[in-house]
């Protein structure tokens, strides 16, 4: 009788161990799938930012800054075409140029850029790593 009760205790311990291991594996797989689903991957972010990156730097000509303003304006118009209610803060794909995000305001900011001057062009990024705003300051 004593051997039978020890066998039952050992069998119960084995079943409990299997249950704990299975539970641990289930939690691990759920955590791993949650970490893999972070939204945009690095390649998509780089592709998105590539249109703007050619114009970023310390000594950018005024002509290139004016071209960058057109790139930002056309980008925003494309975003607004797919999402008419798009505006900074409501859509993380809208890019501002010197604080402006609407086409007419960007045109006004672009007209203030002098072709013969040099500019320092900087960008800020949103929480996803996408370019959020472009600022050009005259050197």
N, C-alpha and C positions, 0 to 999 in steps of 0.2 A: 504494500500500500504506500509505503514511504517513497518508493521509486516512481510510482504513478503520479503522485502529487508533485514531485520535482519535475517530471516530464511535462506536466501541464503548465507549471510556472515558466519553464524554459520556452515552451511553445508560445505562451502569452507574451513573453518578452520579445521573441522573434517577430511576432505579428505587430506588436507596438513599434518596434524598430523600423519595420517595413513601412508602416503608416507614417512615421515621422520623416523618413527619407523621401517618400512620395510627396508629402506636403511641401517639403523643402524644394524639391525639383519643380513643383507647380509654381511656387512663389518666384523662383529664379527665372523660369521661362516667361512669366508675366512681366517681371521687371526688365528683362532683356528686350522684349518686344516694345515696351514703353519707351526705352532709351533709343531704339532705332528709329522711332517715328518722331523726328524733330522738325519736320517741315521741309524746308529747302535744303538741298545738299550743296556742297561746296562748288560743284561744277555749275549748277544753275545760278548761284550767287555771282560767280565770276563772269558768266555770260551776261547777266543783267548789268553788272557794273562796267563791263568792257567798253560800252559805248561812250562812257564818260572818262575813263582812265587815260585816254590819249591826250587829254587836255589839262591834266592835273600836274602841278609843279610850282617851283619857286620863280622861274623866269619864263612866263608864257607870254607870247606876243598878243597884242590887242586883237589882231585878226583871228587868232585861234580862240580867244575868249569869246569873241562875237559868234564864232562858229559853234562853240560850246553852248551858248545861250540858245541858238537855234535847235541844237540837239535836245536840250532840256525841254524847250517848247514843244517840239514834235513828239517827244516821249510822252509828255503830259497830255497832249491832244489825243494820242493813241489810247492812253489809260482812260481818259474821260469818255472816249467813244465806247469802250467796253463797260464803263461804270459811270453813267452820267452824274451821279451824286458825289463823285470823287472830289475830295479836298484834303489838304494836309491834316493829319490827325484822324481822318476817317478812312483813308486808304493809304497804306504804307508804300504804294508804288508811285505816288506823286513826288516829284523832285522840285525843290525851290531853287531859284537862281537869284542870288543877292536878296533873298527874302521874298521874292515874287514867285507865284505859282500859276497865275492866269496868263494866257497868251499875250494880252495887251500889256500887262505889267512887265512881263519878261522882255517884250519888245522895247519898252521904255528903258528898262535897265540895260539892255544891249546897246541902245543908242547912246548911253552914257559912257560906253567903252571906247577909248580912242585907239585907233589902229596902230599908231606909231609908238605907243607906250608899252611897257612891260608890266605884267601883273603876277601876283602871287595867288594861285588858285588852290583852295583847300576844299575838302568835302567832309561831311559828317555822315555817319551811318546809323540806321535804325537798329532795333533789337535783333532783326534777322540777318544783319550784315549787309543790307542793301543801301546804296547811296540815297541819302535822305535830302541833303541840301548841298549846294555848291556856292562858294563865296569867292569872288574875285576882288582883290584889293590892289590898287595901283602902287607900284614900287617907286 
